Amino acid sequence: MQPILQIRQTPALIGIDADLGQYSIRQPKADVSMTTTPPELEIHQYQPELTVDQTMARSAFTGGNFIDMNARIYSGIQDLYLQGIARRVEEGNRAAAIHIPGNTIADIYGEDWQPVPFPEFRTPASMDNVDIRIDTRPPDIQFHKATRDMQVEVRRPEIEYTRGKLDIYMKQYASVQYIPPELDTRR
C-alpha cells in the first residue's frame, strides 16, 4: 500500500476589534433674568372745603356793604316820601271834613309832632343769615398693575462624538500544508 499524501488546509481568519463611538451631550443652563415692577396704589385725598358766607349776617348787624345799604336807604326814603304824601292827603281830607266831630285842627295836626323814623338800612335778623357749605371731593385712587419682564437666553447643546476604534487584522493566515507520507528508510 502506498502512502498517501496528506494536505492540511487552515483557513484565513480575520480579527476585528471594534469599539462603539461615544456621544457626549452637554447643555449649559439657560440664563433667566426677570425684573418685576411692584404694583403701585396712588391715593390723592383732598381736604374738605368749608365756605362760610356771612354777608346776610353782616347786613343784619351793620347794614352790609355801602352799595346795598344805600340802596335800602334810598328805597326806604321813597316809601317814607310816599307815606308822607298819603298822610298829608289824609290830613287834608280830614281838615276838609272839619264839621265831623273829632276832626278838629288840634286832632288833625296835633299828632304830627313825632319825628319820622329813618328808613331801616339793615336786613331782618334770622338764624339762616349765615350760609355754611362743606364741599368734599372723593379721593382719586389709581392702581397700576405689577409688570413682569422675563428674558430667557437658551444655550444650545454641545454635542461631541468620539469615534470608536476599528482594528482589522489577520488573526490567522491561510495556509496549505502538505504532509508527505513517512518514508520507510530501513528498507
C-alpha positions in Angstrom: 0.0 0.0 0.0 1.2 3.3 -0.9 1.4 6.0 1.5 -1.0 8.8 0.9 -0.1 12.5 0.8 -2.0 14.5 3.4 -3.0 18.0 2.8 -3.9 20.2 5.7 -5.6 23.5 5.0 -6.1 26.2 7.6 -8.5 28.9 6.6 -7.5 32.6 6.9 -9.1 34.2 9.9 -9.5 38.0 10.1 -9.8 39.5 13.5 -12.0 42.6 14.0 -11.7 44.6 17.2 -14.4 47.3 17.2 -15.4 49.7 20.0 -18.6 51.8 19.6 -18.3 55.5 19.3 -19.5 57.6 22.2 -21.7 60.7 22.2 -21.1 63.3 24.9 -24.0 65.8 25.1 -23.8 68.7 27.5 -26.2 71.6 27.6 -25.4 74.7 29.8 -28.3 76.0 31.8 -30.3 78.8 30.3 -29.8 82.3 31.7 -33.0 83.7 33.0 -33.3 87.3 34.0 -36.5 88.5 35.5 -37.5 92.0 36.5 -40.7 92.8 38.3 -42.1 96.2 38.9 -44.3 96.1 42.0 -47.8 97.3 41.9 -48.5 100.9 42.8 -51.5 102.3 44.6 -51.8 106.1 44.4 -54.3 107.9 46.6 -54.8 111.6 46.4 -57.1 112.7 49.2 -58.4 116.3 49.1 -59.2 118.4 52.1 -62.8 119.3 52.5 -63.5 123.0 51.7 -65.5 124.9 54.2 -67.3 128.1 52.9 -68.9 130.4 55.3 -71.0 133.2 53.8 -71.7 135.9 56.4 -72.9 138.6 54.1 -76.5 138.3 55.3 -75.5 138.4 58.9 -73.3 141.5 58.4 -76.2 143.0 56.5 -78.5 142.3 59.5 -75.9 143.7 62.1 -74.3 146.6 60.3 -76.2 147.1 57.1 -73.6 145.3 55.0 -71.6 146.9 52.2 -72.3 150.6 51.4 -73.9 150.0 48.0 -76.5 147.6 49.4 -77.1 149.8 52.5 -77.6 152.9 50.3 -80.0 151.1 48.1 -82.1 150.1 51.1 -82.0 153.7 52.5 -83.0 155.1 49.1 -85.9 152.7 48.6 -86.9 153.3 52.3 -86.9 157.1 51.7 -89.1 156.7 48.7 -91.5 154.7 50.8 -91.4 157.3 53.6 -92.0 160.1 51.0 -95.0 158.3 49.6 -96.3 157.6 53.1 -95.8 161.3 54.0 -97.8 162.3 50.9 -100.5 159.9 51.8 -100.6 161.2 55.4 -100.8 164.8 54.2 -103.7 163.9 51.8 -105.5 162.2 54.7 -104.9 165.2 56.9 -106.2 167.4 54.2 -109.3 165.3 53.8 -109.9 165.4 57.5 -109.4 169.2 57.5 -112.0 169.5 54.7 -114.4 167.5 56.8 -113.9 169.7 59.9 -117.6 169.6 60.5 -117.3 165.9 61.7 -116.7 165.6 65.4 -113.1 164.5 66.1 -111.8 166.3 63.1 -110.6 169.4 64.9 -107.4 171.1 63.8 -105.8 170.1 67.1 -106.6 166.4 66.4 -105.5 166.6 62.8 -102.3 168.4 63.1 -101.5 167.8 66.8 -100.4 164.3 66.2 -97.7 165.4 63.8 -95.1 166.2 66.4 -93.4 162.7 66.4 -90.3 162.5 64.2 -90.5 160.3 61.2 -88.2 157.4 61.7 -85.2 157.0 59.3 -85.7 154.0 56.9 -84.3 150.7 58.1 -80.9 150.2 56.5 -80.4 146.7 57.9 -81.9 143.4 56.7 -84.1 141.4 59.1 -82.1 139.2 61.5 -82.6 135.5 61.2 -80.9 132.3 62.2 -80.5 131.5 58.5 -78.3 134.5 57.8 -75.1 132.5 57.8 -74.7 130.0 55.0 -72.2 127.2 55.7 -71.3 124.9 52.9 -68.9 122.0 53.1 -67.6 120.7 49.7 -66.0 117.3 49.8 -64.3 115.6 46.9 -63.9 111.8 46.7 -60.3 110.7 46.8 -58.5 109.9 43.5 -57.5 106.2 43.6 -55.3 104.9 40.9 -53.9 101.4 40.8 -51.0 100.4 38.5 -50.6 96.7 38.0 -47.4 95.0 38.5 -45.3 94.3 35.4 -43.1 91.4 34.8 -40.3 91.2 32.2 -38.6 87.8 31.7 -35.7 87.3 29.4 -34.5 83.8 28.7 -31.3 83.1 26.9 -31.3 79.5 25.8 -27.9 77.8 25.3 -27.6 75.3 22.5 -26.5 71.8 23.5 -22.8 70.9 23.0 -22.6 67.5 21.3 -19.3 65.7 21.0 -18.8 62.4 19.2 -15.7 60.3 20.0 -15.1 57.8 17.3 -14.7 54.2 18.3 -11.8 52.2 17.2 -11.9 49.6 14.4 -8.9 47.3 14.1 -9.0 44.8 11.4 -6.1 42.4 11.5 -5.2 38.9 10.3 -5.7 36.6 13.1 -4.6 33.6 11.1 -3.2 33.4 7.7 -4.5 30.8 5.3 -2.1 28.0 4.8 -1.8 24.8 2.9 0.4 22.1 4.4 1.5 19.2 2.6 2.4 16.3 4.8 4.3 13.7 2.8 3.9 10.1 3.9 6.6 8.8 6.1 9.2 7.1 4.2 10.5 3.9 5.4 14.1 4.5 5.3 15.0 1.0 6.7 14.3 -0.8 3.7 
